[in-house]
């Protein structure tokens, strides 16, 4: 049986997630959201500086954690904040 391979990180989804998070940040006082954005951005930077290292699993985990926080804000009223610019 061949070993399982993890799917590649879809950078377009990560970029979109970061854009939505940046839209929420100025209107929500959430230190946790700020930390998750910062961590994901740092892992993206590391992956560009060290392309020979596989950052896929950790990028997926960081993106999933940020996505959870973004979804929380969208479900709890931040969705209306996105269109109020």
Steps between C-alpha positions, in 0.01 A plus 500: 500500500652839404557754778242771542596838369355818634339738252689819423404820678279714279662839524200675345284379790760605755523844338123539499481393865763758595313772306176425685683491834661838425155641426372380837804606705441879515142451614547216749712516812626144490859438603461131411409589141803729476726220625360248252547742208857568611584132539362409157691788337822391672463142378437632149819705525694197628370287214625756248839536671548123530326339200684171558312450829140372494288754686177355358370331816573795726360747247180297478468493878564874535253574219237274661538677834473841337202383297327390820548848652386675181190280482425582864510874423291462187235300684492744790434820313825584326345402165320833492830672569644376172257703291505818711814651348 
